[in-house]
Amino acid sequence: MVLNMSKSMTVSEIEHQIKNLPQADQIIMLERIVHNLKKTIVNPEIIRVPKAECKGLTEQLNRIYSDEESQLDCHFINAQIKSIDRDEWQ
């Protein structure tokens, strides 16, 4: 499986090259893309938080939500619903 993909290729160009591959190679290529996207989006340095900090944060959130309502106010929900355009069912 050989693909000539430069970093400046458009999504449609990449899709075209992937569609021209045999199905097994398409799956392999898509798995590689997903793997690389995960590495790019989820920075391992951000994820590594000391457990002591996590426990303290969880305790703080539990204290807040034991007293506070965790749901949005109905006025916010209604405003959100009104702001969303209705799509036609197909």
Distance bins in CASP14 RR format, pairs under 12 A and 6 or more apart:
PFRMAT RR
TARGET T0000
AUTHOR 0000-0000-0000
RMODE 2
METHOD distances of the structure
MODEL  1
1 17 0 0 0 0 0 1 0 0 0 0 0
1 18 0 0 0 0 0 1 0 0 0 0 0
1 20 0 0 0 0 0 1 0 0 0 0 0
1 21 1 0 0 1 0 0 0 0 0 0 0
1 22 0 0 0 0 1 0 0 0 0 0 0
1 23 0 0 0 0 0 1 0 0 0 0 0
1 24 0 0 0 0 1 0 0 0 0 0 0
1 25 1 0 1 0 0 0 0 0 0 0 0
1 26 0 0 0 0 1 0 0 0 0 0 0
1 27 0 0 0 0 0 1 0 0 0 0 0
1 28 1 0 0 1 0 0 0 0 0 0 0
1 29 1 0 0 1 0 0 0 0 0 0 0
1 30 0 0 0 0 0 1 0 0 0 0 0
1 31 0 0 0 0 0 1 0 0 0 0 0
1 32 0 0 0 0 1 0 0 0 0 0 0
2 17 0 0 0 0 0 1 0 0 0 0 0
2 20 0 0 0 0 0 1 0 0 0 0 0
2 21 0 0 0 0 1 0 0 0 0 0 0
2 25 0 0 0 0 1 0 0 0 0 0 0
2 29 0 0 0 0 0 1 0 0 0 0 0
3 9 0 0 0 0 1 0 0 0 0 0 0
3 13 0 0 0 0 0 1 0 0 0 0 0
3 14 0 0 0 0 1 0 0 0 0 0 0
3 15 0 0 0 0 0 1 0 0 0 0 0
3 16 0 0 0 0 0 1 0 0 0 0 0
3 17 1 0 1 0 0 0 0 0 0 0 0
3 18 1 0 0 1 0 0 0 0 0 0 0
3 19 0 0 0 0 0 1 0 0 0 0 0
3 20 0 0 0 0 1 0 0 0 0 0 0
3 21 1 0 0 1 0 0 0 0 0 0 0
3 25 0 0 0 0 1 0 0 0 0 0 0
3 26 0 0 0 0 0 1 0 0 0 0 0
3 28 0 0 0 0 0 1 0 0 0 0 0
3 29 1 0 0 1 0 0 0 0 0 0 0
3 30 0 0 0 0 0 1 0 0 0 0 0
3 32 0 0 0 0 1 0 0 0 0 0 0
3 33 0 0 0 0 0 1 0 0 0 0 0
4 13 0 0 0 0 0 1 0 0 0 0 0
4 14 0 0 0 0 0 1 0 0 0 0 0
4 16 0 0 0 0 0 1 0 0 0 0 0
4 17 1 0 0 1 0 0 0 0 0 0 0
4 20 0 0 0 0 0 1 0 0 0 0 0
5 11 0 0 0 0 0 1 0 0 0 0 0
5 13 0 0 0 0 1 0 0 0 0 0 0
5 14 1 0 0 1 0 0 0 0 0 0 0
5 15 0 0 0 0 0 1 0 0 0 0 0
5 16 0 0 0 0 0 1 0 0 0 0 0
5 17 1 0 0 1 0 0 0 0 0 0 0
5 18 0 0 0 0 1 0 0 0 0 0 0
5 21 0 0 0 0 0 1 0 0 0 0 0
5 29 0 0 0 0 1 0 0 0 0 0 0
5 32 0 0 0 0 0 1 0 0 0 0 0
5 33 0 0 0 0 1 0 0 0 0 0 0
5 36 0 0 0 0 0 1 0 0 0 0 0
6 13 0 0 0 0 1 0 0 0 0 0 0
6 14 0 0 0 0 1 0 0 0 0 0 0
6 17 0 0 0 0 0 1 0 0 0 0 0
7 13 0 0 0 0 0 1 0 0 0 0 0
7 14 0 0 0 0 0 1 0 0 0 0 0
7 36 0 0 0 0 0 1 0 0 0 0 0
8 14 0 0 0 0 0 1 0 0 0 0 0
9 15 0 0 0 0 1 0 0 0 0 0 0
9 16 0 0 0 0 1 0 0 0 0 0 0
9 17 0 0 0 0 1 0 0 0 0 0 0
9 18 0 0 0 0 0 1 0 0 0 0 0
10 16 0 0 0 0 1 0 0 0 0 0 0
10 17 0 0 0 0 0 1 0 0 0 0 0
11 17 0 0 0 0 0 1 0 0 0 0 0
11 18 0 0 0 0 0 1 0 0 0 0 0
11 33 0 0 0 0 0 1 0 0 0 0 0
12 18 0 0 0 0 0 1 0 0 0 0 0
12 19 0 0 0 0 0 1 0 0 0 0 0
13 19 0 0 0 0 0 1 0 0 0 0 0
13 20 0 0 0 0 0 1 0 0 0 0 0
14 20 0 0 0 0 0 1 0 0 0 0 0
14 21 0 0 0 0 0 1 0 0 0 0 0
14 26 0 0 0 0 0 1 0 0 0 0 0
14 29 0 0 0 0 1 0 0 0 0 0 0
14 30 0 0 0 0 0 1 0 0 0 0 0
14 32 0 0 0 0 0 1 0 0 0 0 0
14 33 0 0 0 0 1 0 0 0 0 0 0
15 21 0 0 0 0 0 1 0 0 0 0 0
15 26 0 0 0 0 0 1 0 0 0 0 0
15 29 0 0 0 0 0 1 0 0 0 0 0
15 30 0 0 0 0 0 1 0 0 0 0 0
15 33 0 0 0 0 0 1 0 0 0 0 0
17 25 0 0 0 0 0 1 0 0 0 0 0
17 26 0 0 0 0 0 1 0 0 0 0 0
17 29 0 0 0 0 1 0 0 0 0 0 0
17 30 0 0 0 0 0 1 0 0 0 0 0
17 33 0 0 0 0 0 1 0 0 0 0 0
18 25 0 0 0 0 1 0 0 0 0 0 0
18 26 1 0 1 0 0 0 0 0 0 0 0
18 27 0 0 0 0 1 0 0 0 0 0 0
18 28 0 0 0 0 0 1 0 0 0 0 0
18 29 1 0 1 0 0 0 0 0 0 0 0
18 30 1 0 0 1 0 0 0 0 0 0 0
18 31 0 0 0 0 0 1 0 0 0 0 0
18 32 0 0 0 0 0 1 0 0 0 0 0
18 33 0 0 0 0 1 0 0 0 0 0 0
19 25 0 0 0 0 0 1 0 0 0 0 0
19 26 1 0 0 1 0 0 0 0 0 0 0
19 29 0 0 0 0 0 1 0 0 0 0 0
19 30 0 0 0 0 0 1 0 0 0 0 0
20 26 0 0 0 0 1 0 0 0 0 0 0
20 29 0 0 0 0 0 1 0 0 0 0 0
21 27 0 0 0 0 1 0 0 0 0 0 0
21 28 0 0 0 0 1 0 0 0 0 0 0
21 29 1 0 0 1 0 0 0 0 0 0 0
21 30 0 0 0 0 1 0 0 0 0 0 0
21 32 0 0 0 0 0 1 0 0 0 0 0
22 28 0 0 0 0 1 0 0 0 0 0 0
22 29 0 0 0 0 0 1 0 0 0 0 0
23 29 0 0 0 0 0 1 0 0 0 0 0
23 30 0 0 0 0 0 1 0 0 0 0 0
24 30 0 0 0 0 0 1 0 0 0 0 0
24 31 0 0 0 0 0 1 0 0 0 0 0
25 31 0 0 0 0 0 1 0 0 0 0 0
25 32 0 0 0 0 0 1 0 0 0 0 0
26 32 0 0 0 0 0 1 0 0 0 0 0
26 33 0 0 0 0 0 1 0 0 0 0 0
27 33 0 0 0 0 0 1 0 0 0 0 0
27 34 0 0 0 0 0 1 0 0 0 0 0
28 34 0 0 0 0 0 1 0 0 0 0 0
28 35 0 0 0 0 0 1 0 0 0 0 0
29 35 0 0 0 0 0 1 0 0 0 0 0
29 36 0 0 0 0 0 1 0 0 0 0 0
30 36 0 0 0 0 0 1 0 0 0 0 0
30 37 0 0 0 0 0 1 0 0 0 0 0
31 37 0 0 0 0 0 1 0 0 0 0 0
31 38 0 0 0 0 0 1 0 0 0 0 0
32 38 0 0 0 0 0 1 0 0 0 0 0
32 39 0 0 0 0 0 1 0 0 0 0 0
33 39 0 0 0 0 0 1 0 0 0 0 0
33 40 0 0 0 0 0 1 0 0 0 0 0
34 40 0 0 0 0 0 1 0 0 0 0 0
34 41 0 0 0 0 0 1 0 0 0 0 0
34 42 0 0 0 0 0 1 0 0 0 0 0
35 41 0 0 0 0 0 1 0 0 0 0 0
35 42 0 0 0 0 0 1 0 0 0 0 0
36 42 0 0 0 0 0 1 0 0 0 0 0
38 44 0 0 0 0 0 1 0 0 0 0 0
38 47 0 0 0 0 0 1 0 0 0 0 0
39 45 0 0 0 0 0 1 0 0 0 0 0
39 47 0 0 0 0 0 1 0 0 0 0 0
41 47 0 0 0 0 0 1 0 0 0 0 0
42 48 0 0 0 0 0 1 0 0 0 0 0
47 54 0 0 0 0 0 1 0 0 0 0 0
48 54 0 0 0 0 0 1 0 0 0 0 0
49 55 0 0 0 0 0 1 0 0 0 0 0
49 56 0 0 0 0 0 1 0 0 0 0 0
49 57 0 0 0 0 1 0 0 0 0 0 0
49 58 0 0 0 0 0 1 0 0 0 0 0
50 56 0 0 0 0 0 1 0 0 0 0 0
50 57 0 0 0 0 0 1 0 0 0 0 0
51 57 0 0 0 0 0 1 0 0 0 0 0
51 58 0 0 0 0 0 1 0 0 0 0 0
52 58 0 0 0 0 0 1 0 0 0 0 0
52 59 0 0 0 0 0 1 0 0 0 0 0
53 59 0 0 0 0 0 1 0 0 0 0 0
53 60 0 0 0 0 0 1 0 0 0 0 0
54 60 0 0 0 0 0 1 0 0 0 0 0
54 61 0 0 0 0 0 1 0 0 0 0 0
55 61 0 0 0 0 0 1 0 0 0 0 0
55 62 0 0 0 0 0 1 0 0 0 0 0
56 62 0 0 0 0 1 0 0 0 0 0 0
56 63 0 0 0 0 1 0 0 0 0 0 0
57 63 0 0 0 0 0 1 0 0 0 0 0
57 64 0 0 0 0 0 1 0 0 0 0 0
58 64 0 0 0 0 0 1 0 0 0 0 0
58 65 0 0 0 0 0 1 0 0 0 0 0
59 65 0 0 0 0 0 1 0 0 0 0 0
59 66 0 0 0 0 0 1 0 0 0 0 0
60 66 0 0 0 0 0 1 0 0 0 0 0
61 67 0 0 0 0 0 1 0 0 0 0 0
61 68 0 0 0 0 0 1 0 0 0 0 0
61 70 0 0 0 0 1 0 0 0 0 0 0
62 68 0 0 0 0 0 1 0 0 0 0 0
62 70 0 0 0 0 0 1 0 0 0 0 0
64 70 0 0 0 0 1 0 0 0 0 0 0
65 71 0 0 0 0 0 1 0 0 0 0 0
69 76 0 0 0 0 0 1 0 0 0 0 0
71 77 0 0 0 0 1 0 0 0 0 0 0
72 78 0 0 0 0 1 0 0 0 0 0 0
72 79 0 0 0 0 1 0 0 0 0 0 0
72 80 1 0 0 1 0 0 0 0 0 0 0
72 81 0 0 0 0 0 1 0 0 0 0 0
73 79 0 0 0 0 1 0 0 0 0 0 0
73 80 0 0 0 0 0 1 0 0 0 0 0
74 80 0 0 0 0 0 1 0 0 0 0 0
74 81 0 0 0 0 0 1 0 0 0 0 0
75 81 0 0 0 0 0 1 0 0 0 0 0
75 82 0 0 0 0 0 1 0 0 0 0 0
76 82 0 0 0 0 0 1 0 0 0 0 0
76 83 0 0 0 0 0 1 0 0 0 0 0
77 83 0 0 0 0 0 1 0 0 0 0 0
77 84 0 0 0 0 0 1 0 0 0 0 0
78 84 0 0 0 0 0 1 0 0 0 0 0
END
